[in-house]
Amino acid sequence: MAIIKRHWTPEAADEWRKEDWIAIVLSALSYVLLTVGSALSFLLLTSGFI
């Protein structure tokens, strides 16, 4: 069984699943890390470029 399900029925697509929560957490984390990295690179700090 796959960790992330890729095919749903229309009825199952209306319900919140673990894939939805994974997407919420990863998208929020990526936006925060992108913002912090951009701010640090504008300040010319090495950690912002990493």
C-alpha positions as CSV (number, residue, x, y, z in Angstrom):
1,M,0.0,0.0,0.0
2,A,1.3,3.4,-0.9
3,I,1.9,6.1,1.7
4,I,0.2,8.8,-0.4
5,K,-3.0,7.8,-2.2
6,R,-3.2,9.3,-5.7
7,H,-6.7,8.2,-6.9
8,W,-10.0,9.0,-5.2
9,T,-13.6,8.6,-5.9
10,P,-15.6,11.8,-6.0
11,E,-17.2,11.0,-2.6
12,A,-13.8,10.4,-1.0
13,A,-12.4,13.6,-2.5
14,D,-14.8,15.7,-0.4
15,E,-13.4,14.3,2.9
16,W,-10.2,15.5,4.7
17,R,-7.5,12.8,4.5
18,K,-4.0,12.6,5.7
19,E,-2.7,13.7,2.3
20,D,-4.5,17.1,2.8
21,W,-2.8,17.6,6.2
22,I,0.6,16.7,4.7
23,A,0.0,19.3,2.0
24,I,-1.0,21.9,4.6
25,V,2.1,21.4,6.7
26,L,4.5,21.2,3.8
27,S,3.2,24.3,2.1
28,A,3.3,26.4,5.3
29,L,6.8,25.2,6.1
30,S,8.0,26.0,2.6
31,Y,6.6,29.5,2.6
32,V,8.2,30.2,6.0
33,L,11.6,28.9,4.9
34,L,11.4,30.8,1.7
35,T,10.6,34.0,3.5
36,V,13.4,33.5,6.1
37,G,15.9,32.6,3.4
38,S,15.0,35.6,1.3
39,A,15.3,38.0,4.2
40,L,18.7,36.6,5.2
41,S,20.0,36.7,1.7
42,F,18.9,40.3,1.3
43,L,20.9,41.0,4.4
44,L,23.8,39.2,2.7
45,L,24.2,36.6,5.4
46,T,25.6,33.3,4.4
47,S,22.9,31.2,6.0
48,G,20.3,32.9,3.7
49,F,22.0,31.6,0.6
50,I,22.1,28.1,2.0
